[in-house]
Amino acid sequence: MLDIGSGGGSPAIPLKLAMPAIHLLMVESKTRKSAFLREAIRHLDLHDAAVETARAEDLLTRPELHEAHDAVTVRAVRIEQKLLARLQAFLRLGGRIMLFRSNVANEAPPLVAPPLAYEATLPLVESLRSRLVVLRKVL
């Protein structure tokens, strides 16, 4: 799993705790937040977890990360079609991008283009009107 804009570690760290077998790479552009995430990994003794201090776009130059992930999670990052086009490069065929969105009760699903397809919007915390938007790599 690749987590973009990891910040304080949500949803990546809770998902790793719930599914210890997953390989987790958290990507955070801010050095202080990256240091916190590394300390959280150490303190929680999370195996097969790492932090990259970089922007997601910077990782596109690393071929070993291309089509290497089943899931990409994104929270608190501005979603644009250009970003989605870049993120899909990290996904295997059939992999999913999971967009954690807040306060979006009436927001339309993001415009997506092949190789991505809209799959679902699921409610998370109803009182916060938060949603999980799921996109799938189909081509």
C-alpha positions, 0 to 999 in steps of 0.5 A: 500500500502506498499512502500519499500525504501521510501527515499524522499517519491516518489512514496508513498507520491504523490500516497497517495495525489492522493488517500487519502483513501489508507492505506500507510506504508512506509519502510525506513532503514535510520533513517534520511530519516524516520524522514523526511517522518514522518515530511512530513506525519505530515506537509501534514496531511496525515491520515492512513499513517505510517513509519517503520524504518526497512529493508523490510526483517525485516518486514517478522517477523510480521504476521499481514503484511503478505498477507495484501497489494494490492500493494507494490511499489519499487523504487531505490532498487536493484531488485533480485529474492530473494527480490521479493520472500520476497516481495510477502509475503506482497501481497494479491492474485491478488496484484501487485508489482510495480517496478519503474525503471530508465534508462532501455529502453532495460532492460529485465523484471526481472526473476520471479517465482511463485507465481509472474507473469510478467504483464507489462512494462509501459513507465513513462518519455520517456526522462529518459527512465524510466519504471514501471514494474508490477508483479502480485501475481497469486498463 
